[in-house]
Amino acid sequence: MTTAVSTLTVSPMDRYNQALIDNLHPPDWVNPEPAPSYNLVVIGAGTAGLVTAAGAAMLGAKVALIEKRLMGGDCTNVGCIPSKTLIRSARVVADIYYAQEFGIDNRHQINIDFPAVMERLRRIRTEISPNDSAKRFQEEFGVDVFFGEARFKDTDRVEVGQSILHFKKAAIATGSRPTKLSIDGLNQAGYLTNETVFSLTQCPSRLAVIGGGYIGCELAQTFQRLGSQVILLQKGSRLLSREDAQAAEIIQKAFVGEGIELLFESKIKRIERNDAEKVIRYEINGQEQVLGVDEILVATGRSPNVENLNLEAVGVEYDEKQGVIINDYLQTTNPRIYAVGDVCMKWKFTHAADAAARIVIQNALFSIFGLGRKKLSSLIMPWCTYTDPEVANVGMYPQEAEAKGIEIDTFSVSLNDVDRAIVDGETEGFTKLHVKKGTDKILGATIVARHAGEMISEVTLAITNNLGLSAIAKTIHPYPTQAESIRKAADKYSIARLQSVKKLSSAWLAWKR
């Protein structure tokens, strides 16, 4: 046995972050004596690795799990948990700000205690962290947890510290990190990413956000509400460029209404440091502009963690941008080694990693001669951008259907026509359901609403279980709820269908008179 002495720190090192480290990378952790052989060795203890390791162990496999930093990965430490905790505080601010519209006196100044907001974030993250703790995985699931940097030695051995682990199968679940930008002066000026922004203890007065994807949009709105003046620079012509155009328009309108400055078609030339100020020099339509801010947040995508694994030694092909190369069964080019999560998948979501990990367990340990294997492409994957309102999607966008030569019908309901949305004062949004033309087969959906992420699951369930719009239309929804917009969209399909039989039914009823 070897002690994996940890010198990890998480800023600021208060009691909450110390407890976080004690759970997720204990300073005095002693790596176990390796078993003679493991059914499965998992490299990386983010969501993908944790689910793979726990699931396999609960089914009787001998499993080793290796992590070089904090168990829980991005989701627990620098992703879902801290970001949604911060978003919740920001929504409280927005609710107070708009309270007068509901007859509530909000004339007194809102006092945002940013250090207290961040302390709450650290406290909640620590409260959740025991779920991913080394102690739990060792004692409850029987997983051998090793801390250290993993490196393949050959086709059936992984090295971690002084230990050599022999495996029958292995799973690479090393995740991803923020993509670095090659902007002149950026490194010298200093910048934030999702890996560092949640360590702030003071709110930046002026915050530049580079990138208008889901991470950039979520954090831009959050920091604007918590007291920053946010300027978002986007190289494209709109926010959320992959999303429904009407959805993006609603988010842009909300951002402008809240005071966020949006700089589209902006090309950053260089960044300079002027004492405490960071100066961004950029161009729009060939005209150079200058922007001074206190902090810069870079949110322009993710890069897979494929370095230092010695993948060449075991015949695992990879691309530095796309990650480990996998087939539809999550196998790498070495059939004994699988990959799962951000390191190899286009869906970089916690729930996608969770779902794919279950496929790895099945395919790596329980398929015989290729029988009973599950495919990644069979997953019906919803996702959500947690702006206010939220933007949730599942299935195909119309442009994807068109690219595949599939004709569609779209049934849409504005939240202006939904009683609960009117009552809530949340009418900026819609539900769109896309079906194969002439049928009720659901191909995709987009929902924009304050709790769209909660609403999209109904449509996901329908697609997964081959339930059409007619099934949703005849399902009773509680009144009043915003989820009625889904049923109303399904009703539009039913009404359109009824029109086609109206002549026949009219003749029948006339005869009955």
Summary of the structure (lengths in Angstrom):
residues: 513
radius of gyration: 25.4
end to end distance: 90.0
largest distance: 90.4
contacts: 1741
relative contact order: 0.10
helix: 37%
strand: 26%
